[in-house]
Amino acid sequence: MRMWQCVVCGLVYEEEKGWPEDGIAPGTAWEDVPAEWTCPECGVSKAEFEMVEF
């Protein structure tokens, strides 16, 4: 599974964990996260996330 990081605040979205608080189930691929989803920490759009490898 891949991880995506907000370039503004550093929050990491892990596909494996999803974001259940926003209705995104564990295992949800980044491509399947709704386009209108925003960073829960700083509010920027999904477009402000970049794929990262840890």
mmCIF entry with sequence, helices, sheets and N, C-alpha, C, O atoms, coordinates in Angstrom:
data_MODEL
# 
_entry.id   MODEL 
# 
_entity.id                         1 
_entity.type                       polymer 
_entity.pdbx_number_of_molecules   1 
# 
_entity_poly.entity_id                      1 
_entity_poly.type                           'polypeptide(L)' 
_entity_poly.nstd_linkage                   no 
_entity_poly.nstd_monomer                   no 
_entity_poly.pdbx_seq_one_letter_code       MRMWQCVVCGLVYEEEKGWPEDGIAPGTAWEDVPAEWTCPECGVSKAEFEMVEF 
_entity_poly.pdbx_seq_one_letter_code_can   MRMWQCVVCGLVYEEEKGWPEDGIAPGTAWEDVPAEWTCPECGVSKAEFEMVEF 
_entity_poly.pdbx_strand_id                 A 
# 
loop_
_entity_poly_seq.entity_id 
_entity_poly_seq.num 
_entity_poly_seq.mon_id 
_entity_poly_seq.hetero 
1 1  MET n 
1 2  ARG n 
1 3  MET n 
1 4  TRP n 
1 5  GLN n 
1 6  CYS n 
1 7  VAL n 
1 8  VAL n 
1 9  CYS n 
1 10 GLY n 
1 11 LEU n 
1 12 VAL n 
1 13 TYR n 
1 14 GLU n 
1 15 GLU n 
1 16 GLU n 
1 17 LYS n 
1 18 GLY n 
1 19 TRP n 
1 20 PRO n 
1 21 GLU n 
1 22 ASP n 
1 23 GLY n 
1 24 ILE n 
1 25 ALA n 
1 26 PRO n 
1 27 GLY n 
1 28 THR n 
1 29 ALA n 
1 30 TRP n 
1 31 GLU n 
1 32 ASP n 
1 33 VAL n 
1 34 PRO n 
1 35 ALA n 
1 36 GLU n 
1 37 TRP n 
1 38 THR n 
1 39 CYS n 
1 40 PRO n 
1 41 GLU n 
1 42 CYS n 
1 43 GLY n 
1 44 VAL n 
1 45 SER n 
1 46 LYS n 
1 47 ALA n 
1 48 GLU n 
1 49 PHE n 
1 50 GLU n 
1 51 MET n 
1 52 VAL n 
1 53 GLU n 
1 54 PHE n 
# 
_struct_asym.id          A 
_struct_asym.entity_id   1 
# 
loop_
_struct_conf.conf_type_id 
_struct_conf.id 
_struct_conf.pdbx_PDB_helix_id 
_struct_conf.beg_label_comp_id 
_struct_conf.beg_label_asym_id 
_struct_conf.beg_label_seq_id 
_struct_conf.pdbx_beg_PDB_ins_code 
_struct_conf.end_label_comp_id 
_struct_conf.end_label_asym_id 
_struct_conf.end_label_seq_id 
_struct_conf.pdbx_end_PDB_ins_code 
_struct_conf.beg_auth_comp_id 
_struct_conf.beg_auth_asym_id 
_struct_conf.beg_auth_seq_id 
_struct_conf.end_auth_comp_id 
_struct_conf.end_auth_asym_id 
_struct_conf.end_auth_seq_id 
_struct_conf.pdbx_PDB_helix_class 
_struct_conf.details 
_struct_conf.pdbx_PDB_helix_length 
HELX_P HELX_P1 AA1 PRO A 20 ? ASP A 22 ? PRO A 20 ASP A 22 5 ? 3 
HELX_P HELX_P2 AA2 TRP A 30 ? ASP A 32 ? TRP A 30 ASP A 32 5 ? 3 
HELX_P HELX_P3 AA3 LYS A 46 ? GLU A 48 ? LYS A 46 GLU A 48 5 ? 3 
# 
_struct_conf_type.id          HELX_P 
_struct_conf_type.criteria    ? 
_struct_conf_type.reference   ? 
# 
_struct_sheet.id               AA1 
_struct_sheet.type             ? 
_struct_sheet.number_strands   3 
_struct_sheet.details          ? 
# 
loop_
_struct_sheet_order.sheet_id 
_struct_sheet_order.range_id_1 
_struct_sheet_order.range_id_2 
_struct_sheet_order.offset 
_struct_sheet_order.sense 
AA1 1 2 ? anti-parallel 
AA1 2 3 ? anti-parallel 
# 
loop_
_struct_sheet_range.sheet_id 
_struct_sheet_range.id 
_struct_sheet_range.beg_label_comp_id 
_struct_sheet_range.beg_label_asym_id 
_struct_sheet_range.beg_label_seq_id 
_struct_sheet_range.pdbx_beg_PDB_ins_code 
_struct_sheet_range.end_label_comp_id 
_struct_sheet_range.end_label_asym_id 
_struct_sheet_range.end_label_seq_id 
_struct_sheet_range.pdbx_end_PDB_ins_code 
_struct_sheet_range.beg_auth_comp_id 
_struct_sheet_range.beg_auth_asym_id 
_struct_sheet_range.beg_auth_seq_id 
_struct_sheet_range.end_auth_comp_id 
_struct_sheet_range.end_auth_asym_id 
_struct_sheet_range.end_auth_seq_id 
AA1 1 VAL A 12 ? GLU A 14 ? VAL A 12 GLU A 14 
AA1 2 MET A 3  ? CYS A 6  ? MET A 3  CYS A 6  
AA1 3 PHE A 49 ? VAL A 52 ? PHE A 49 VAL A 52 
# 
loop_
_atom_site.group_PDB 
_atom_site.id 
_atom_site.type_symbol 
_atom_site.label_atom_id 
_atom_site.label_alt_id 
_atom_site.label_comp_id 
_atom_site.label_asym_id 
_atom_site.label_entity_id 
_atom_site.label_seq_id 
_atom_site.pdbx_PDB_ins_code 
_atom_site.Cartn_x 
_atom_site.Cartn_y 
_atom_site.Cartn_z 
_atom_site.occupancy 
_atom_site.B_iso_or_equiv 
_atom_site.pdbx_formal_charge 
_atom_site.auth_seq_id 
_atom_site.auth_comp_id 
_atom_site.auth_asym_id 
_atom_site.auth_atom_id 
_atom_site.pdbx_PDB_model_num 
ATOM 1   N N  . MET A 1 1  ? 0.830   -1.188 0.000  1.00 0.00 ? 1  MET A N  1 
ATOM 2   C CA . MET A 1 1  ? 0.000   0.000  0.000  1.00 0.00 ? 1  MET A CA 1 
ATOM 3   C C  . MET A 1 1  ? 0.877   1.254  0.000  1.00 0.00 ? 1  MET A C  1 
ATOM 4   O O  . MET A 1 1  ? 1.985   1.276  0.536  1.00 0.00 ? 1  MET A O  1 
ATOM 5   N N  . ARG A 1 2  ? 0.339   2.271  -0.613 1.00 0.00 ? 2  ARG A N  1 
ATOM 6   C CA . ARG A 1 2  ? 1.092   3.523  -0.719 1.00 0.00 ? 2  ARG A CA 1 
ATOM 7   C C  . ARG A 1 2  ? 0.661   4.517  0.355  1.00 0.00 ? 2  ARG A C  1 
ATOM 8   O O  . ARG A 1 2  ? -0.374  4.355  1.002  1.00 0.00 ? 2  ARG A O  1 
ATOM 9   N N  . MET A 1 3  ? 1.484   5.550  0.526  1.00 0.00 ? 3  MET A N  1 
ATOM 10  C CA . MET A 1 3  ? 1.185   6.626  1.469  1.00 0.00 ? 3  MET A CA 1 
ATOM 11  C C  . MET A 1 3  ? 1.292   7.950  0.728  1.00 0.00 ? 3  MET A C  1 
ATOM 12  O O  . MET A 1 3  ? 2.112   8.113  -0.175 1.00 0.00 ? 3  MET A O  1 
ATOM 13  N N  . TRP A 1 4  ? 0.453   8.884  1.125  1.00 0.00 ? 4  TRP A N  1 
ATOM 14  C CA . TRP A 1 4  ? 0.417   10.211 0.515  1.00 0.00 ? 4  TRP A CA 1 
ATOM 15  C C  . TRP A 1 4  ? 0.553   11.244 1.617  1.00 0.00 ? 4  TRP A C  1 
ATOM 16  O O  . TRP A 1 4  ? -0.107  11.139 2.651  1.00 0.00 ? 4  TRP A O  1 
ATOM 17  N N  . GLN A 1 5  ? 1.411   12.253 1.408  1.00 0.00 ? 5  GLN A N  1 
ATOM 18  C CA . GLN A 1 5  ? 1.680   13.251 2.435  1.00 0.00 ? 5  GLN A CA 1 
ATOM 19  C C  . GLN A 1 5  ? 1.245   14.635 1.973  1.00 0.00 ? 5  GLN A C  1 
ATOM 20  O O  . GLN A 1 5  ? 1.492   15.035 0.835  1.00 0.00 ? 5  GLN A O  1 
ATOM 21  N N  . CYS A 1 6  ? 0.594   15.354 2.880  1.00 0.00 ? 6  CYS A N  1 
ATOM 22  C CA . CYS A 1 6  ? 0.195   16.730 2.615  1.00 0.00 ? 6  CYS A CA 1 
ATOM 23  C C  . CYS A 1 6  ? 1.455   17.595 2.550  1.00 0.00 ? 6  CYS A C  1 
ATOM 24  O O  . CYS A 1 6  ? 2.260   17.592 3.482  1.00 0.00 ? 6  CYS A O  1 
ATOM 25  N N  . VAL A 1 7  ? 1.624   18.330 1.459  1.00 0.00 ? 7  VAL A N  1 
ATOM 26  C CA . VAL A 1 7  ? 2.824   19.158 1.309  1.00 0.00 ? 7  VAL A CA 1 
ATOM 27  C C  . VAL A 1 7  ? 2.764   20.406 2.179  1.00 0.00 ? 7  VAL A C  1 
ATOM 28  O O  . VAL A 1 7  ? 3.772   21.094 2.342  1.00 0.00 ? 7  VAL A O  1 
ATOM 29  N N  . VAL A 1 8  ? 1.597   20.707 2.738  1.00 0.00 ? 8  VAL A N  1 
ATOM 30  C CA . VAL A 1 8  ? 1.454   21.900 3.573  1.00 0.00 ? 8  VAL A CA 1 
ATOM 31  C C  . VAL A 1 8  ? 1.747   21.592 5.040  1.00 0.00 ? 8  VAL A C  1 
ATOM 32  O O  . VAL A 1 8  ? 2.561   22.271 5.666  1.00 0.00 ? 8  VAL A O  1 
ATOM 33  N N  . CYS A 1 9  ? 1.082   20.564 5.595  1.00 0.00 ? 9  CYS A N  1 
ATOM 34  C CA . CYS A 1 9  ? 1.223   20.310 7.037  1.00 0.00 ? 9  CYS A CA 1 
ATOM 35  C C  . CYS A 1 9  ? 1.926   18.999 7.379  1.00 0.00 ? 9  CYS A C  1 
ATOM 36  O O  . CYS A 1 9  ? 2.293   18.783 8.534  1.00 0.00 ? 9  CYS A O  1 
ATOM 37  N N  . GLY A 1 10 ? 2.121   18.117 6.392  1.00 0.00 ? 10 GLY A N  1 
ATOM 38  C CA . GLY A 1 10 ? 2.839   16.873 6.636  1.00 0.00 ? 10 GLY A CA 1 
ATOM 39  C C  . GLY A 1 10 ? 1.975   15.688 7.032  1.00 0.00 ? 10 GLY A C  1 
ATOM 40  O O  . GLY A 1 10 ? 2.511   14.603 7.258  1.00 0.00 ? 10 GLY A O  1 
ATOM 41  N N  . LEU A 1 11 ? 0.662   15.848 7.125  1.00 0.00 ? 11 LEU A N  1 
ATOM 42  C CA . LEU A 1 11 ? -0.217  14.732 7.454  1.00 0.00 ? 11 LEU A CA 1 
ATOM 43  C C  . LEU A 1 11 ? -0.046  13.622 6.422  1.00 0.00 ? 11 LEU A C  1 
ATOM 44  O O  . LEU A 1 11 ? 0.089   13.900 5.230  1.00 0.00 ? 11 LEU A O  1 
ATOM 45  N N  . VAL A 1 12 ? -0.050  12.371 6.869  1.00 0.00 ? 12 VAL A N  1 
ATOM 46  C CA . VAL A 1 12 ? 0.145   11.245 5.968  1.00 0.00 ? 12 VAL A CA 1 
ATOM 47  C C  . VAL A 1 12 ? -1.149  10.439 5.875  1.00 0.00 ? 12 VAL A C  1 
ATOM 48  O O  . VAL A 1 12 ? -1.725  10.048 6.890  1.00 0.00 ? 12 VAL A O  1 
ATOM 49  N N  . TYR A 1 13 ? -1.600  10.194 4.631  1.00 0.00 ? 13 TYR A N  1 
ATOM 50  C CA . TYR A 1 13 ? -2.734  9.304  4.368  1.00 0.00 ? 13 TYR A CA 1 
ATOM 51  C C  . TYR A 1 13 ? -2.155  7.963  3.951  1.00 0.00 ? 13 TYR A C  1 
ATOM 52  O O  . TYR A 1 13 ? -1.423  7.873  2.965  1.00 0.00 ? 13 TYR A O  1 
ATOM 53  N N  . GLU A 1 14 ? -2.487  6.920  4.706  1.00 0.00 ? 14 GLU A N  1 
ATOM 54  C CA . GLU A 1 14 ? -2.021  5.574  4.384  1.00 0.00 ? 14 GLU A CA 1 
ATOM 55  C C  . GLU A 1 14 ? -3.199  4.792  3.820  1.00 0.00 ? 14 GLU A C  1 
ATOM 56  O O  . GLU A 1 14 ? -4.225  4.635  4.482  1.00 0.00 ? 14 GLU A O  1 
ATOM 57  N N  . GLU A 1 15 ? -3.046  4.303  2.593  1.00 0.00 ? 15 GLU A N  1 
ATOM 58  C CA . GLU A 1 15 ? -4.132  3.555  1.957  1.00 0.00 ? 15 GLU A CA 1 
ATOM 59  C C  . GLU A 1 15 ? -4.569  2.387  2.832  1.00 0.00 ? 15 GLU A C  1 
ATOM 60  O O  . GLU A 1 15 ? -5.759  2.083  2.916  1.00 0.00 ? 15 GLU A O  1 
ATOM 61  N N  . GLU A 1 16 ? -3.625  1.740  3.475  1.00 0.00 ? 16 GLU A N  1 
ATOM 62  C CA . GLU A 1 16 ? -3.910  0.589  4.327  1.00 0.00 ? 16 GLU A CA 1 
ATOM 63  C C  . GLU A 1 16 ? -4.867  0.947  5.468  1.00 0.00 ? 16 GLU A C  1 
ATOM 64  O O  . GLU A 1 16 ? -5.723  0.143  5.838  1.00 0.00 ? 16 GLU A O  1 
ATOM 65  N N  . LYS A 1 17 ? -4.718  2.158  6.026  1.00 0.00 ? 17 LYS A N  1 
ATOM 66  C CA . LYS A 1 17 ? -5.534  2.578  7.168  1.00 0.00 ? 17 LYS A CA 1 
ATOM 67  C C  . LYS A 1 17 ? -6.774  3.369  6.762  1.00 0.00 ? 17 LYS A C  1 
ATOM 68  O O  . LYS A 1 17 ? -7.745  3.427  7.516  1.00 0.00 ? 17 LYS A O  1 
ATOM 69  N N  . GLY A 1 18 ? -6.749  3.982  5.568  1.00 0.00 ? 18 GLY A N  1 
ATOM 70  C CA . GLY A 1 18 ? -7.860  4.836  5.166  1.00 0.00 ? 18 GLY A CA 1 
ATOM 71  C C  . GLY A 1 18 ? -7.976  6.038  6.090  1.00 0.00 ? 18 GLY A C  1 
ATOM 72  O O  . GLY A 1 18 ? -7.003  6.440  6.728  1.00 0.00 ? 18 GLY A O  1 
ATOM 73  N N  . TRP A 1 19 ? -9.171  6.605  6.157  1.00 0.00 ? 19 TRP A N  1 
ATOM 74  C CA . TRP A 1 19 ? -9.434  7.710  7.093  1.00 0.00 ? 19 TRP A CA 1 
ATOM 75  C C  . TRP A 1 19 ? -10.881 7.565  7.545  1.00 0.00 ? 19 TRP A C  1 
ATOM 76  O O  . TRP A 1 19 ? -11.749 8.332  7.129  1.00 0.00 ? 19 TRP A O  1 
ATOM 77  N N  . PRO A 1 20 ? -11.143 6.555  8.420  1.00 0.00 ? 20 PRO A N  1 
ATOM 78  C CA . PRO A 1 20 ? -12.522 6.248  8.836  1.00 0.00 ? 20 PRO A CA 1 
ATOM 79  C C  . PRO A 1 20 ? -13.301 7.439  9.390  1.00 0.00 ? 20 PRO A C  1 
ATOM 80  O O  . PRO A 1 20 ? -14.523 7.499  9.249  1.00 0.00 ? 20 PRO A O  1 
ATOM 81  N N  . GLU A 1 21 ? -12.605 8.385  10.017 1.00 0.00 ? 21 GLU A N  1 
ATOM 82  C CA . GLU A 1 21 ? -13.274 9.556  10.576 1.00 0.00 ? 21 GLU A CA 1 
ATOM 83  C C  . GLU A 1 21 ? -13.999 10.364 9.502  1.00 0.00 ? 21 GLU A C  1 
ATOM 84  O O  . GLU A 1 21 ? -14.976 11.056 9.789  1.00 0.00 ? 21 GLU A O  1 
ATOM 85  N N  . ASP A 1 22 ? -13.513 10.269 8.264  1.00 0.00 ? 22 ASP A N  1 
ATOM 86  C CA . ASP A 1 22 ? -14.127 10.973 7.137  1.00 0.00 ? 22 ASP A CA 1 
ATOM 87  C C  . ASP A 1 22 ? -14.868 10.019 6.200  1.00 0.00 ? 22 ASP A C  1 
ATOM 88  O O  . ASP A 1 22 ? -15.218 10.391 5.080  1.00 0.00 ? 22 ASP A O  1 
ATOM 89  N N  . GLY A 1 23 ? -15.106 8.787  6.661  1.00 0.00 ? 23 GLY A N  1 
ATOM 90  C CA . GLY A 1 23 ? -15.847 7.829  5.855  1.00 0.00 ? 23 GLY A CA 1 
ATOM 91  C C  . GLY A 1 23 ? -15.032 7.118  4.788  1.00 0.00 ? 23 GLY A C  1 
ATOM 92  O O  . GLY A 1 23 ? -15.597 6.527  3.868  1.00 0.00 ? 23 GLY A O  1 
ATOM 93  N N  . ILE A 1 24 ? -13.698 7.168  4.902  1.00 0.00 ? 24 ILE A N  1 
ATOM 94  C CA . ILE A 1 24 ? -12.833 6.494  3.936  1.00 0.00 ? 24 ILE A CA 1 
ATOM 95  C C  . ILE A 1 24 ? -12.327 5.202  4.586  1.00 0.00 ? 24 ILE A C  1 
ATOM 96  O O  . ILE A 1 24 ? -11.501 5.233  5.498  1.00 0.00 ? 24 ILE A O  1 
ATOM 97  N N  . ALA A 1 25 ? -12.834 4.085  4.105  1.00 0.00 ? 25 ALA A N  1 
ATOM 98  C CA . ALA A 1 25 ? -12.551 2.789  4.716  1.00 0.00 ? 25 ALA A CA 1 
ATOM 99  C C  . ALA A 1 25 ? -11.090 2.372  4.556  1.00 0.00 ? 25 ALA A C  1 
ATOM 100 O O  . ALA A 1 25 ? -10.443 2.749  3.579  1.00 0.00 ? 25 ALA A O  1 
ATOM 101 N N  . PRO A 1 26 ? -10.565 1.594  5.512  1.00 0.00 ? 26 PRO A N  1 
ATOM 102 C CA . PRO A 1 26 ? -9.225  1.035  5.357  1.00 0.00 ? 26 PRO A CA 1 
ATOM 103 C C  . PRO A 1 26 ? -9.113  0.285  4.040  1.00 0.00 ? 26 PRO A C  1 
ATOM 104 O O  . PRO A 1 26 ? -10.044 -0.407 3.629  1.00 0.00 ? 26 PRO A O  1 
ATOM 105 N N  . GLY A 1 27 ? -7.969  0.425  3.380  1.00 0.00 ? 27 GLY A N  1 
ATOM 106 C CA . GLY A 1 27 ? -7.736  -0.238 2.104  1.00 0.00 ? 27 GLY A CA 1 
ATOM 107 C C  . GLY A 1 27 ? -8.184  0.583  0.900  1.00 0.00 ? 27 GLY A C  1 
ATOM 108 O O  . GLY A 1 27 ? -8.078  0.125  -0.237 1.00 0.00 ? 27 GLY A O  1 
ATOM 109 N N  . THR A 1 28 ? -8.687  1.798  1.143  1.00 0.00 ? 28 THR A N  1 
ATOM 110 C CA . THR A 1 28 ? -9.134  2.646  0.036  1.00 0.00 ? 28 THR A CA 1 
ATOM 111 C C  . THR A 1 28 ? -7.935  3.234  -0.688 1.00 0.00 ? 28 THR A C  1 
ATOM 112 O O  . THR A 1 28 ? -7.119  3.938  -0.093 1.00 0.00 ? 28 THR A O  1 
ATOM 113 N N  . ALA A 1 29 ? -7.837  2.937  -1.979 1.00 0.00 ? 29 ALA A N  1 
ATOM 114 C CA . ALA A 1 29 ? -6.742  3.474  -2.797 1.00 0.00 ? 29 ALA A CA 1 
ATOM 115 C C  . ALA A 1 29 ? -6.895  4.990  -2.923 1.00 0.00 ? 29 ALA A C  1 
ATOM 116 O O  . ALA A 1 29 ? -8.009  5.513  -2.909 1.00 0.00 ? 29 ALA A O  1 
ATOM 117 N N  . TRP A 1 30 ? -5.783  5.679  -3.046 1.00 0.00 ? 30 TRP A N  1 
ATOM 118 C CA . TRP A 1 30 ? -5.784  7.131  -3.160 1.00 0.00 ? 30 TRP A CA 1 
ATOM 119 C C  . TRP A 1 30 ? -6.675  7.594  -4.312 1.00 0.00 ? 30 TRP A C  1 
ATOM 120 O O  . TRP A 1 30 ? -7.371  8.603  -4.198 1.00 0.00 ? 30 TRP A O  1 
ATOM 121 N N  . GLU A 1 31 ? -6.651  6.863  -5.404 1.00 0.00 ? 31 GLU A N  1 
ATOM 122 C CA . GLU A 1 31 ? -7.457  7.217  -6.566 1.00 0.00 ? 31 GLU A CA 1 
ATOM 123 C C  . GLU A 1 31 ? -8.954  7.169  -6.261 1.00 0.00 ? 31 GLU A C  1 
ATOM 124 O O  . GLU A 1 31 ? -9.752  7.828  -6.928 1.00 0.00 ? 31 GLU A O  1 
ATOM 125 N N  . ASP A 1 32 ? -9.326  6.384  -5.251 1.00 0.00 ? 32 ASP A N  1 
ATOM 126 C CA . ASP A 1 32 ? -10.734 6.230  -4.888 1.00 0.00 ? 32 ASP A CA 1 
ATOM 127 C C  . ASP A 1 32 ? -11.187 7.181  -3.786 1.00 0.00 ? 32 ASP A C  1 
ATOM 128 O O  . ASP A 1 32 ? -12.370 7.219  -3.448 1.00 0.00 ? 32 ASP A O  1 
ATOM 129 N N  . VAL A 1 33 ? -10.260 7.947  -3.226 1.00 0.00 ? 33 VAL A N  1 
ATOM 130 C CA . VAL A 1 33 ? -10.634 8.970  -2.247 1.00 0.00 ? 33 VAL A CA 1 
ATOM 131 C C  . VAL A 1 33 ? -11.355 10.081 -3.021 1.00 0.00 ? 33 VAL A C  1 
ATOM 132 O O  . VAL A 1 33 ? -10.853 10.533 -4.050 1.00 0.00 ? 33 VAL A O  1 
ATOM 133 N N  . PRO A 1 34 ? -12.510 10.522 -2.549 1.00 0.00 ? 34 PRO A N  1 
ATOM 134 C CA . PRO A 1 34 ? -13.260 11.549 -3.284 1.00 0.00 ? 34 PRO A CA 1 
ATOM 135 C C  . PRO A 1 34 ? -12.429 12.804 -3.553 1.00 0.00 ? 34 PRO A C  1 
ATOM 136 O O  . PRO A 1 34 ? -11.652 13.236 -2.702 1.00 0.00 ? 34 PRO A O  1 
ATOM 137 N N  . ALA A 1 35 ? -12.597 13.377 -4.730 1.00 0.00 ? 35 ALA A N  1 
ATOM 138 C CA . ALA A 1 35 ? -11.839 14.566 -5.140 1.00 0.00 ? 35 ALA A CA 1 
ATOM 139 C C  . ALA A 1 35 ? -12.084 15.745 -4.211 1.00 0.00 ? 35 ALA A C  1 
ATOM 140 O O  . ALA A 1 35 ? -11.216 16.604 -4.056 1.00 0.00 ? 35 ALA A O  1 
ATOM 141 N N  . GLU A 1 36 ? -13.267 15.794 -3.588 1.00 0.00 ? 36 GLU A N  1 
ATOM 142 C CA . GLU A 1 36 ? -13.589 16.918 -2.706 1.00 0.00 ? 36 GLU A CA 1 
ATOM 143 C C  . GLU A 1 36 ? -13.058 16.747 -1.286 1.00 0.00 ? 36 GLU A C  1 
ATOM 144 O O  . GLU A 1 36 ? -13.227 17.631 -0.447 1.00 0.00 ? 36 GLU A O  1 
ATOM 145 N N  . TRP A 1 37 ? -12.406 15.593 -1.012 1.00 0.00 ? 37 TRP A N  1 
ATOM 146 C CA . TRP A 1 37 ? -11.833 15.362 0.316  1.00 0.00 ? 37 TRP A CA 1 
ATOM 147 C C  . TRP A 1 37 ? -10.740 16.386 0.574  1.00 0.00 ? 37 TRP A C  1 
ATOM 148 O O  . TRP A 1 37 ? -9.975  16.720 -0.331 1.00 0.00 ? 37 TRP A O  1 
ATOM 149 N N  . THR A 1 38 ? -10.660 16.883 1.790  1.00 0.00 ? 38 THR A N  1 
ATOM 150 C CA . THR A 1 38 ? -9.620  17.842 2.157  1.00 0.00 ? 38 THR A CA 1 
ATOM 151 C C  . THR A 1 38 ? -8.826  17.313 3.348  1.00 0.00 ? 38 THR A C  1 
ATOM 152 O O  . THR A 1 38 ? -9.297  16.456 4.095  1.00 0.00 ? 38 THR A O  1 
ATOM 153 N N  . CYS A 1 39 ? -7.637  17.831 3.507  1.00 0.00 ? 39 CYS A N  1 
ATOM 154 C CA . CYS A 1 39 ? -6.771  17.443 4.620  1.00 0.00 ? 39 CYS A CA 1 
ATOM 155 C C  . CYS A 1 39 ? -7.471  17.776 5.939  1.00 0.00 ? 39 CYS A C  1 
ATOM 156 O O  . CYS A 1 39 ? -7.861  18.922 6.163  1.00 0.00 ? 39 CYS A O  1 
ATOM 157 N N  . PRO A 1 40 ? -7.631  16.780 6.811  1.00 0.00 ? 40 PRO A N  1 
ATOM 158 C CA . PRO A 1 40 ? -8.303  17.027 8.083  1.00 0.00 ? 40 PRO A CA 1 
ATOM 159 C C  . PRO A 1 40 ? -7.515  17.934 9.030  1.00 0.00 ? 40 PRO A C  1 
ATOM 160 O O  . PRO A 1 40 ? -8.079  18.467 9.986  1.00 0.00 ? 40 PRO A O  1 
ATOM 161 N N  . GLU A 1 41 ? -6.233  18.109 8.775  1.00 0.00 ? 41 GLU A N  1 
ATOM 162 C CA . GLU A 1 41 ? -5.412  18.967 9.637  1.00 0.00 ? 41 GLU A CA 1 
ATOM 163 C C  . GLU A 1 41 ? -5.402  20.431 9.193  1.00 0.00 ? 41 GLU A C  1 
ATOM 164 O O  . GLU A 1 41 ? -5.573  21.334 10.013 1.00 0.00 ? 41 GLU A O  1 
ATOM 165 N N  . CYS A 1 42 ? -5.201  20.662 7.892  1.00 0.00 ? 42 CYS A N  1 
ATOM 166 C CA . CYS A 1 42 ? -5.033  22.052 7.448  1.00 0.00 ? 42 CYS A CA 1 
ATOM 167 C C  . CYS A 1 42 ? -6.053  22.500 6.403  1.00 0.00 ? 42 CYS A C  1 
ATOM 168 O O  . CYS A 1 42 ? -6.114  23.681 6.061  1.00 0.00 ? 42 CYS A O  1 
ATOM 169 N N  . GLY A 1 43 ? -6.862  21.551 5.888  1.00 0.00 ? 43 GLY A N  1 
ATOM 170 C CA . GLY A 1 43 ? -7.949  21.915 4.999  1.00 0.00 ? 43 GLY A CA 1 
ATOM 171 C C  . GLY A 1 43 ? -7.624  22.080 3.525  1.00 0.00 ? 43 GLY A C  1 
ATOM 172 O O  . GLY A 1 43 ? -8.496  22.467 2.747  1.00 0.00 ? 43 GLY A O  1 
ATOM 173 N N  . VAL A 1 44 ? -6.389  21.795 3.119  1.00 0.00 ? 44 VAL A N  1 
ATOM 174 C CA . VAL A 1 44 ? -6.066  21.927 1.693  1.00 0.00 ? 44 VAL A CA 1 
ATOM 175 C C  . VAL A 1 44 ? -6.671  20.764 0.908  1.00 0.00 ? 44 VAL A C  1 
ATOM 176 O O  . VAL A 1 44 ? -7.063  19.753 1.491  1.00 0.00 ? 44 VAL A O  1 
ATOM 177 N N  . SER A 1 45 ? -6.744  20.909 -0.403 1.00 0.00 ? 45 SER A N  1 
ATOM 178 C CA . SER A 1 45 ? -7.365  19.899 -1.250 1.00 0.00 ? 45 SER A CA 1 
ATOM 179 C C  . SER A 1 45 ? -6.477  18.668 -1.418 1.00 0.00 ? 45 SER A C  1 
ATOM 180 O O  . SER A 1 45 ? -5.285  18.678 -1.109 1.00 0.00 ? 45 SER A O  1 
ATOM 181 N N  . LYS A 1 46 ? -7.102  17.622 -1.914 1.00 0.00 ? 46 LYS A N  1 
ATOM 182 C CA . LYS A 1 46 ? -6.407  16.359 -2.189 1.00 0.00 ? 46 LYS A CA 1 
ATOM 183 C C  . LYS A 1 46 ? -5.233  16.568 -3.140 1.00 0.00 ? 46 LYS A C  1 
ATOM 184 O O  . LYS A 1 46 ? -4.256  15.820 -3.092 1.00 0.00 ? 46 LYS A O  1 
ATOM 185 N N  . ALA A 1 47 ? -5.319  17.577 -4.002 1.00 0.00 ? 47 ALA A N  1 
ATOM 186 C CA . ALA A 1 47 ? -4.263  17.870 -4.979 1.00 0.00 ? 47 ALA A CA 1 
ATOM 187 C C  . ALA A 1 47 ? -2.951  18.280 -4.306 1.00 0.00 ? 47 ALA A C  1 
ATOM 188 O O  . ALA A 1 47 ? -1.894  18.248 -4.936 1.00 0.00 ? 47 ALA A O  1 
ATOM 189 N N  . GLU A 1 48 ? -3.016  18.660 -3.043 1.00 0.00 ? 48 GLU A N  1 
ATOM 190 C CA . GLU A 1 48 ? -1.818  19.105 -2.315 1.00 0.00 ? 48 GLU A CA 1 
ATOM 191 C C  . GLU A 1 48 ? -1.095  17.961 -1.615 1.00 0.00 ? 48 GLU A C  1 
ATOM 192 O O  . GLU A 1 48 ? -0.270  18.200 -0.733 1.00 0.00 ? 48 GLU A O  1 
ATOM 193 N N  . PHE A 1 49 ? -1.393  16.726 -1.995 1.00 0.00 ? 49 PHE A N  1 
ATOM 194 C CA . PHE A 1 49 ? -0.732  15.553 -1.415 1.00 0.00 ? 49 PHE A CA 1 
ATOM 195 C C  . PHE A 1 49 ? 0.194   14.947 -2.460 1.00 0.00 ? 49 PHE A C  1 
ATOM 196 O O  . PHE A 1 49 ? -0.115  14.950 -3.651 1.00 0.00 ? 49 PHE A O  1 
ATOM 197 N N  . GLU A 1 50 ? 1.325   14.428 -2.010 1.00 0.00 ? 50 GLU A N  1 
ATOM 198 C CA . GLU A 1 50 ? 2.284   13.752 -2.878 1.00 0.00 ? 50 GLU A CA 1 
ATOM 199 C C  . GLU A 1 50 ? 2.554   12.353 -2.337 1.00 0.00 ? 50 GLU A C  1 
ATOM 200 O O  . GLU A 1 50 ? 2.570   12.136 -1.125 1.00 0.00 ? 50 GLU A O  1 
ATOM 201 N N  . MET A 1 51 ? 2.766   11.412 -3.248 1.00 0.00 ? 51 MET A N  1 
ATOM 202 C CA . MET A 1 51 ? 3.088   10.048 -2.827 1.00 0.00 ? 51 MET A CA 1 
ATOM 203 C C  . MET A 1 51 ? 4.489   10.039 -2.203 1.00 0.00 ? 51 MET A C  1 
ATOM 204 O O  . MET A 1 51 ? 5.422   10.645 -2.729 1.00 0.00 ? 51 MET A O  1 
ATOM 205 N N  . VAL A 1 52 ? 4.612   9.346  -1.082 1.00 0.00 ? 52 VAL A N  1 
ATOM 206 C CA . VAL A 1 52 ? 5.899   9.259  -0.389 1.00 0.00 ? 52 VAL A CA 1 
ATOM 207 C C  . VAL A 1 52 ? 6.204   7.803  -0.081 1.00 0.00 ? 52 VAL A C  1 
ATOM 208 O O  . VAL A 1 52 ? 5.309   6.959  -0.045 1.00 0.00 ? 52 VAL A O  1 
ATOM 209 N N  . GLU A 1 53 ? 7.468   7.527  0.138  1.00 0.00 ? 53 GLU A N  1 
ATOM 210 C CA . GLU A 1 53 ? 7.905   6.201  0.544  1.00 0.00 ? 53 GLU A CA 1 
ATOM 211 C C  . GLU A 1 53 ? 8.666   6.347  1.845  1.00 0.00 ? 53 GLU A C  1 
ATOM 212 O O  . GLU A 1 53 ? 9.573   7.172  1.963  1.00 0.00 ? 53 GLU A O  1 
ATOM 213 N N  . PHE A 1 54 ? 8.287   5.540  2.818  1.00 0.00 ? 54 PHE A N  1 
ATOM 214 C CA . PHE A 1 54 ? 8.948   5.584  4.123  1.00 0.00 ? 54 PHE A CA 1 
ATOM 215 C C  . PHE A 1 54 ? 9.760   4.338  4.329  1.00 0.00 ? 54 PHE A C  1 
ATOM 216 O O  . PHE A 1 54 ? 10.397  4.181  5.371  1.00 0.00 ? 54 PHE A O  1 
# 
